[in-house]
Amino acid sequence: MSIFEESRKPRNVLWAISTWFIGAGVVAGVLFVTVAPTPYLVEQPGPVYDVLGNINKDPMISISGQKTYETEGSLDMLTVTLQGSADRGASWFYVGLAKFDQTKSILKIEDVYPPGWDDEQLNEESDVMMLDSQANAKAAALNLLDIPYDSYQAVTLVDLKGAAGKILKAGDKVLKIQGQDVIDINQIKALVEETEGKRPVVLDILRDKKEMTVSITPKKVDGSWRIGVYISAVPVFPFDIDINVGNVGGPSAGQMLALAIYDKLTPGSLTGGEKIAGTGTVDPDGNIGPIGGIVQKMWGASGAGVKWFLAPSENCSEVIGKIPKGISVIKVSTLQDSLAALNEISSNGNTASLPTCTK
């Protein structure tokens, strides 16, 4: 009996050890799949905001100094979110799930983040694009209404490591460059490039109601001579239009913001009480441009109970065959196209005559 028992003990020990190693391997594998980062990001639908309504209990669009009108229904602004970051992509587990989820998309990190960029830089760029989008939306709406306004060139973002990092500040109004009255950004770029870094660019600026002259020697960045600032046309409107989008960034809300401003400044309702969503950049002339993440935005609209979706014509090829059930995707190239579509929806709900992203 004792010999039999002695002969079984090593086997029990080996079995316990092997079981432990197998279990540890399984746990390690599960942890790797669940936690280990990948070179990919997962894009998914984000929050949906009615730009005719409120965000965090405050109006998204407020207009003062001009007669406004009651609105109804909703004009939904759509967003996307990213799982993962510049230095740590989404986990293999999350990427694997995304392959079987039509509401999500898998992206390479380098397709979202330029080389050397981190989350902070991407967020700063996104904020600048949102500010430009808001200015363009206001200008586009006023142009539709034939309301005149002025504009000026101003510094909107400064690269602290760039040539102007310790010289210019965000908000500086640029009056002259090399002695010439400033007209637009193309003029500024051309005169900066002309120096080839051999001589400084002389700018006359207005800061805190005080005029001053500064000199900046351009540096070569990615093959071009630059002073390290973003300069944008800042419209000066005859009345106040305040836009509050919370922490949403990027340029893709332009179309819906412009339509909401137009709706508030005109009698009646653009929506006819319906829920309508859309996306797309907009320029002051009302041209609607393409955006990223349109498939995820359609799914966000679907989850919000939207029936009609205004999509930039240049994005149509991306949505064919991927449109959620119950949504009609209407193709638009200008704000005039959007107004025509809204008129059809609000008057009879029949969009059969409108161009769509399926034909």
Buried (B, 14 or more C-beta within 10 A) or exposed (E): EEEEEEEEEEEEEEEEEEEEEEEEEEEEEEEEBEEEBBEBBBBBBBBBBBBBBEBEEEBBBEBEEBEBEEBBBBBBBBBBEBBBBBEEBBBBBBBBBBEEEEBBBBBEBEEBBEEEBEEEBBEBBBBBBBBBBBBBBBBBBBBBEEBEBEBBBBBBBBBEEBBBBEBBEEBBBBBBBBEEEBEEBEBBBEBBBEBEBEEBBBBBBBBEEEEEEBEBBBBEEEEEBBBBBBBBBBBEBEBEBEBBBEEBBBBBBBBBBBBBBBBBBBEEBBBBEBBBBBBBBBBBEBBBBBBBBBBBBBBBBBEBEBBBBBBBBBBBEBBEEEBBEEBBBBBBBBBEBBBBBBEBBBEEEEBEEBBBBEE
